[in-house]
Amino acid sequence: MPEPTIRAATEDDVQLIFDLICELATYEKLRDEVVGTPEILRDTLFEERAAEALVVESAAGEVVGYALFYTTFSSFECRAGIWLEDVYVKPEHRRGGVGRKVLEHLAGIAEARGNVRLEWVALDWNEPALSFYEKLGAATLDDWLIHRLEVDGIRRLAAGE
């Protein structure tokens, strides 16, 4: 199988990335939670620059996957890291090493930037992903629990409620 091309996303890729986000959400049984739009995604990536995106293209030039990531910070290390928000490869392009190539590419970005961590989460039922990440040598941090405030909770807390 020819090597995929992995490149930084451009504004022209926004609709394709958004469509793949929806595919990922459907796979994760979370499609009803997608409330963003291609316009919001474009503004967030290219105006605010709050995150970055990579696009994966097949040898034929078809977009077959993406990765979204942003900078984090480790107070203990006193240095930046990368949080991988999403990595997604269309099902028909899996098992050929594409996902590994995306993670290798992202690790290369992290290394070039001097980042000390590359982190992400996976759903506890997603055995193919969990197995894949284990094969990469990623550690599962069982002693850390993710906490989240969404918009209503942020508003209440900001208001002192």
C-alpha angles and dihedrals in degrees: 000000000000117000116265120239115239117195142158111275121249130205088263088065097056098097092046091049091047091051089052090048087057091049090051092048090051091051090050090049089242103106092124089061094063102104098152124097135214088256093055090046091051092050093046094049102036108023104032093026088210091146141009132229135208123201124210117210128189120230086265091058096252116143103240102166149355144205127211120198143159141190121276131181132228113208091194092053093034087220141098129264138181126255112204104212097179139002115179134170121183110256095245090057097049127105092037097093097265094123091050091050090053092051091046089052092049091047088053090054090049092049093047090051093048093244116168099204141036109192139173142151133236131198111262092235096051097099096169091056094042091051091047092051091047090054088053089058096250116156121229110226101214094169095062122078122199116234125194140189114193126200098288092046092047090052093049093048093046089052091052094246 
